[in-house]
Amino acid sequence: QVHLMESGGGLVQAGGSLRLSCRAQRMITSTFNPSIMAWYRQAPGKQRELVATITGAHNTNYADSVKGRFTISRDNAKKTVYLTMNSLKPEDTAVYYCNRDTQDVPWGQGTQVTVSS
């Protein structure tokens, strides 16, 4: 079964940076490479929301709230998706998850990002 393993979260002050990683374990290359991969986040008491997407051709899209601050990227050889987060704000505090845009892979445990003011 495919497992999504997120890592890289932590506690950072406002204005700081973090780089998240998500490895799709046991996903075959022919499935991963063309997949649109996405980062989502869920803040306490709120619904999970889409943060960014990246196609197999490396085309990207971002939620308005993170545009210009976050960058999504991928390494198909490593079956890994990254989220580089700069100029972090307290409102970015959430558990961050990755998945395909179809959300048909079991969710991983996510990685906690906490931004202090």
Order of alpha helices (4+ residues) and beta strands (2+ residues): beta-beta-beta-alpha-beta-beta-beta-beta-beta-beta-beta
